[in-house]
Amino acid sequence: MSTTAPAPSTPAPAPARTSPAARRGSTLTGTWLLLRFMARRDRVRLSVWALSVVALWLYVVTAFSAVYSTAADRQARAALMSTPTSIMVTGPGYGLDDYTLGAMTANEMTLWVIVALAVMSIMQVVRHTRAEEESSRSELIRAAVVGRHAPAVAAMLLVLAANVVIAALTVAVFAAGGLAVLDSVVLAAGVGLTAMVFAAVAVVTSQVTAHRRGASGMAIGVLGLAAVVRGAGDIQHLHGSALSWFSPIAWAQQTRAFVEVRAWPLLLSVVLTVLLLVVAAFLASHRDFGAGMIADRRGRADARPTLRSPFAVAWRQQRTAIMWWALGTGLMWLASGTYLRDIGTMIEDMAEGNPAVAAIFGGADGAQTIVNSFVYIMLLFTALIAVGYGISSLLRARTEETQGRTEWVLATPVSRRRWLGAQVAVAGIGAIVLVAVGTLGMAIGAYSVGVTDPGLATYAVAAAVYLPAVGLVLALATAIYAWAPRLTSLPWAFLVIAFVVGLFGEAFQLPDWIKGISPLWWVPQMPLEAFTWPPVLALTAITAALFTAAFTAFHRRDVPTV
């Protein structure tokens, strides 16, 4: 019997070795596909942001040119903007000696638009990076051919595109308003590049913590610190000090747009953005997927007794937000109260021969009456802030529902009315706290500079009359969420209308039927006029009816409604 020796087996080929360059490139695989997906997902959200910012610039340019039409009016405002408090909350004060429309726009609005676009950029980056990992959706995406760094790069490209579009529209608005094109380009580029710096900060914080709220909170904290450093540096010396340059916000303002424009400070924003992205890439390559660089603390085995109700859970979720909103409002209104010592004389001089200024401040003469007008306007702003917080707080109910947590809660012995009532109660408490803190802050600021008229009791009543109107907007937002949850962004339109009507309704001579859309328009204008019960009772009755309709609708509709 013969046997045949087996043929020698052919050794398997060694796996191909990829070059370091190829390995690096693979971490970006799928970037463009993710970018297209993110753009489609957020096309409405980013469009609203872009239109809102551009509308703000258009409104500011139009309002400033109408209200401060003469050089004397602008110089009177420049005197107000040269105070330390004004410099802290606006800018370093370039062009105050010749306060043109462009210098006024750049000096007084750049900080606030930077903050708005920075918040937008932070939220967008965290939404598409850390939030996706926290929800485990990124794990499904990474199961396909998608590189480790592709989501972060796609999110940054999306934010960059949004800021470029906003910058281009901003330049168009400025050019239409007669402002210099070159200065407009530099200012718009500075605002956009500063927003990109904080977008890069959000990429870093998304690697540090494993939670969406932590990542966005840390990034917004850095934004707040940058704003404080800029303000502290600018009040030390006219046009800023060395401390100012430690804040990215100062770099955009130091371009001196519409005064003596220079573009080189913008390079600092570009360099810092690149450095932050390098740090983020390093951290992302050295952490576990789904985790953060900072490990989570061990939690309790069971919940505390204080978390056994829907209200306790809702309060725990939003108490930090209420604290920061209250702190910001209190500090801002404390500074505003210090204006009351000199605002009467300044506005009285500006109102002479300027009907627009007179209309904004009640069309009255006399320093004390103008002080009362200023108090009324600041209380109106306080109510607007409370409305803004209340709407954002109620929108959290929609988030809880779309993410499935509401369905889990309602599967327990918790009724729908009890769950929705907890969300409304927390939003209402937060709004009341903001009105109280803002009013008290302004009163303390006024008292600190020796202004005791109007008294504290007048402040309290003047603020309290806004609560039914604030409650009406919150009831409307709740009713929209209960009846048509896909339209929960609609209440923001009422906030915009209330802002325009309250501040410029008289100056723009808007008809009463437009003013009446704003619930705040029906509130007695204390301390300019006496308190009356009918509008307050009517607003309260409408609020109660809307809340009743909202709870009835939520009890009947499907949960969740995606």
PERA-V57022 format. One record per helix or strand. SS is the DSSP state (~ for helix, > for strand). FROM is the first residue (numbers start at 1). LEN is the number of residues. If there is no record, write none. Layout:
ss = (SS SS)
from = (FROM FROM)
len = (LEN LEN)
This chain:
ss = (~ ~ ~ ~ ~ ~ ~ ~ ~ ~ ~ ~ ~ ~ ~ ~ ~ ~ ~ ~ ~ ~ ~ ~ ~ ~ ~ ~ ~)
from = (20 31 43 71 84 96 101 130 137 150 181 212 242 248 266 305 310 343 355 367 405 416 456 467 485 491 512 519 533)
len = (7 11 25 11 6 3 28 5 6 27 28 25 5 6 20 3 32 9 6 36 6 33 9 17 3 14 4 4 24)
